[in-house]
Amino acid sequence: MGIRPGVVTGKDYQAVIEAAKAGGYALPAVNVVGTDSVNAVLEAAAKAGSDVVIQLSNGGAQFFAGKGYPDATEAKVLGAVSAAQHVHLLAERYGVCVALHTDHANKKLIPWVEALIGHSERHFEATGKPLFSSHMLDLSEETLEENIALSKAMLTRMAAIDMSIEIELGVTGGEEDGVGHELVEGADNSHLYTQPEDVLYAWNELSPVGHFSVAASFGNVHGVYKPGNVQLRPEILRNSQDLVQRTHGTGHNPLHLVFHGGSGSEPAKIAEAVTYGVFKMNIDTDTQWAFAKAVGSYLRDNPKAFLHQIDPDDGTPYKKQYDPRKWLRKGEESMVERLQRAFADLGSTGRSAAR
């Protein structure tokens, strides 16, 4: 398609989205917390020949800056900026297109997003590009009218520097760094399904302002739950697309849709959601588990190295075993492997839009 590899923003980001929708595939959006997970995502995307989305929650951003940083609020800003700068520096060299996002920000976290937009405004002035491709506002706890009004005000500012916004309509069950909704096991959970009329309202208000995507809820839940507890209904997405298309005479699948809570989802449901215009599926729990499982296995294989610097019986030094580069790399490799399955499930393997 001829897009330059690296961080994509503005028209290039929108072209990556359109390429995914036209090609019938979607991109994993992987939450990261440090350079280890960022580098694993970049390595995985390059190995798969796929574009990818890298994103940070507010807690992930804070961890990136360091949990010991004295001002937690400032750490959430500086950590996100630091992560973005790291990705900008390396992404082009990995040879794929990378979109940079922040994840779930509810009403109390709007100041965090506003501070990041300020950093992007200064970056745009200096380079012609914002730091991030898109920010997410999860105002699903508010009324529909307030959700869209606040999102519209934010998008007005972001559109001026070629940024997109992601909004949430309906609620995604479970929790992502303190933002989310409790899943009551065995309950009807009808609130987990977005109404197409609400999506149309968002389209009417936001499309004249700038580019936006919608995390529409169709039963999806953060985390992994026992089989049968979560009932995905991708047809909700189809109905929303159809209503906007009929009302405004648009082309097929006019909405840019996002699948939150993708970890643990059935491949068939993922594939069906993609046919209805999903271009991005968030994944966090499964990649955390992949990283942790590999590190745990390494520790079980080298128990003495994590109890003693030198073997108390025979004097063997264990530096080569406890070197963080050894066990962190195991976590990275496992995360890279798990993401190959995500790329395959979403149909994006070998489909990079980068030239």
N, C-alpha and C positions, 0 to 999 in steps of 0.2 A: 504493500500500500504506500510505502515511501515515507513514513513518519520517522523522524530521527529518534534513535533509541535514547533512553534516559527518562527523566521525569517529564510527564506530559501535562500540560495545562491548557485552558482555553479551547481553541478550535482543535488542537491536536488531541486533547483529552476527549472531546466530543466525537472526533473521528474514530478513536479507539472504541468508544461505546458503539457507534454505528456499525463498525466493522464486526463487532461481536454479535450484535443483533441480526445483521444481515447474514452472517455466517452460521447462525444457529448455535453459538457457544456463549459461555460466560466466563468471567475471571474470578479466581479466588481473591478475597480481600482478607488478608492475614493480619491479625493483631500482633504487634511486637512490643517488647519491653526493654530491649537493649541491643547493642551491636551484634550480639550472637544471633538473636532471632532475625534481625534485619538481614544480616549476611546470609543466613540460611534461606530466607525467602528469595533473595537475589540469585543465589546459587541454584535454587530449585527452579526458578523461572527460566534461567539460562539453560539448564539441563533439559527442561521440557520444551524449550523454544516457544514459550508462551509469555504474553504480557501478564501483568499482575497488579494488584492493589495492595499497598502497604498502609496500615492505619494504626493509630494510637488512641486508646481510651485515655481519659484524664489520669487514671491511676498508672497506666503504662507510661505516660509522659512523665509523671512524677518520678517513677522508678528509673527512667532513663537519665534524669538529672541527678538522681541519688536520693535514697530515702533519708539520708543524713543531712540533706540540705535544710538550712534552718527555717526557710519560709516555704511551706508546702504549696501555697497558692502560686508563688513565683516559680517553684520547681516544676509545676505542671505546664507553665508557659515555656520556660527555658528548656525543659526536657523535650517538648515537642519540636521546638526550633532546632535543637541540637540533632535530633533524629532526622529532621528534614534536610539539614545541611549535610549530614552523613550520606543520605540517599542521593541527594543531588550530586555529590562528589563521585559516587561509585556507580550509579545506575547505568549511565551511558556505556561504561566499560563492560558491563555484563551483557550488553547488546539487545536488551528488550525494553519495551515501553513500561514505565512504572507510574501509576497514579498514586498520589499521596493524599490520604484522608485522615480526618479525626473521626472518632466513633462517638456514640451516644453522649450528647450534652443536653441535659434537661435545663429547666428555666434558671436554676441557681448557678449553672455552669456557663450561662451566656457571657459573663465577663471574661471567662477563660477563652472562649471563641473570639470575642472582640479583641482581646489582647493579641491573639495569633493573627487576626486579620491585620492589625496594625503592623506586625512584623512583615506580613506579606505585602502590604502597601509600600513599605520601605524597600523591600526586595524588588518589587515591581518597578519602582522608580529608578533603581540602580541597574536592573538587568532586563526589564521588559517582561518578567515572569513573576508570578506569585510564588511563595514558598510551597503552598499546598494546592492541590487540584480542587479539593472540595472539603467542606466541613459539614458535619451532621448536627442538626438540631432535633432532639427527641422531645417534642413538646406534647406527646400523646396523653400526658396527665392533665393537660389544659383543655379548655373547650376547643372545638374545631376552629371557631372564629379567631380565638386568641393564638392558637397554634399557627394558623396561616398568616395572621397579621404580623406576628413577631418574625416569622420566617421571611415574609415579604420585605420587611425593613432590613433584615440582615442581607438578603439577596441583592437588594438595591446597592448596598455598599460593596458587596463581593463582585457583582457583575462588572463594576467599573475597573476591576483589575483581573478580568478573565477567570474568575473563580466560579465554581458551581456550588450548589447547596443540596444536601440530602435531607429530606424530612421523613418523619414517621407518622403514618395514619393508622389508627387502630393501635394495638399494643402487642409487642413481642413479649411472650412470657419469660419468666426467669429474670436473671439480673446480670448486668455487665458493669463491673466496678461501681456498684451502688446505684446504678440507674436501671430501672426495670420494674417488673410487676411479678408478684408472687404467683406461682402456678399451683393451683389446688388440685391435688391428684384425685381423679375420679369425678371432678366437677364438670359442668357443661362447658365452661370457659368460652362462652359465645362472644365475649369481648375480644377474643383473639382473632376475630375475622373483620377485616376492613370493609366498609360499605362503599360500593362503586360511586354512589352519589357524593361521598366525601372526597373521593379522588378527583371527580369532575370539578368540584368546588376549588380544590387546590390548583388544578390545571387553569381554570379561568382566572385565578388571582395571580399565579406565579409565571405562567408562560410569557406574558407580555414584558416581564421584568428581566428575566435571564434564564440560564440553564439550570434545571433542577432534576433530581431523581427522587423516587418515592420508595420508602421501605413500607410496603403495604403488608399487613399481617394476614396470613392465611392459615393460622394455626401453628406458626413456627415459634420455637422456644429456645432461649439461650441454654447452652449446656446439653448434656446427654441424659435422657430419661428412659425408664424401663419401656420395653415395647408395648404399644397399644395405648400409652398414656397421652401421646401427642398425635392428633389427627390432622395431617396436612391436607388442605383443600386448594390446590393450585388453580382451580376453576375460578376462584375469587379474582385472581389476576386477569384471567381472560375476560371476565365480565367487566372489570374496570377499563380494560383496553377497548372493549367493544363500545362502551358507553361514550367514552371520549371521542372515539372514531366516528360514531354515528352523529354525535352532537355537533362536531366541528368539521366533519368531512375531511379528516386527516387520512394519511396513509395507514398501512397496517402497523399495529403495535406502536402507537405514538408515544406512550409513556416509557420512561427509562426506569425500570424496576429493580429493586434490590431485595435479596433474600437474606434476612437476618436469622441467626440461630441455625446455621447450616450444619454444624457438627452433628454427626450421628444420623443425618437424614438418609432416607432410602434413595438409591441412585435413580430409580424410576420416577420418583417425585421430583427430584432435582431436574432431570431431563424434561419433564413435563413443564415445570416452572420456566425453564429456559425458552421453551417454545412460545411462552406468553410474554416475552420481552424482558425477562430477567437477564441483566448483563453482569451482575456482581453478586457473589455469595460470600457472606462473612464466615470466617472459620477461625476459631480461637481455642476452644476446649480440646479438639482433637490434636492440634499441633502442640499445645501445652503437654498433653498426655504423651505424645510421641517423644518429645524432648525429655520429659521426666523419666519415662520408662527406660530409655537407653542409658541415662545417667545412673539410675538405680541398678541396672544390670551390670554396669561397669563397677560400681561399688561392691556388689556381691561377688564379682570375679576377683577383686583386689582388696579384700577386707583389711589386711594388715597395713596396707599403704595409707589407710584413713584412720589408723590407730597409732601408728609409729612412724617417725621419720626414718629410723633405722631399726631393722628387725632385732628384737631383744635377744633372740636365740643365736642367730648366726652372723649378725652385723650387716646384713644386706641393706644398702640404702634404697629408699623407695621414692626418691625424687621424681624419677621418670614416670611413676605411676600416679602420684598425686598432683603433678603439674596440672594446673587448671586447663591448659590447652588440650590435655588428653581427654578429660571427661566432658568438658564443654563441647569439644569436637564431636564426641559420640552423640550428644544431644542434637547438635546441628545436623549430623548425617541422618539421624532418625527423622528429624523434622523435614529434611529434604525428601526423604523417601515417602513420608506420608503425603506430602504435597503433590508428588507425582500422581497419586490416586485422585486427589482433588482436581488437578488439571484434566485428567482423563474423564472423570465423572462429568465435568462441565464442558467437555469437548474442545478445550482450548489448546491441547498439546499440538505443537507445530504450527500454530495459527497466529504468531506474532505479527502485528501490523508494522513493526519496525523494518526499515529498509536495510 
